[in-house]
């Protein structure tokens, strides 16, 4: 039996999941919502979703595998966390 890769480690999954959920929000905003302010707010939320969610999922994947870097560190290389 081979090593099973964590789904969160795949960039395709991380970005695809955020694009899919943002697409649902955009579709609802465009086809259902009549209020212009609410529509623009939903479109802004969808844009933030596409930018932020892959980063959060990447950090979760790094924490699960034990490869994590400290956010305040000057050295951005990935180091092993102690068990």
Secondary structure as UniProt FT lines:
FT   HELIX           7..9
FT   HELIX           11..31
FT   HELIX           36..65
FT   STRAND          67..68
FT   TURN            71..72
FT   STRAND          79..80
//
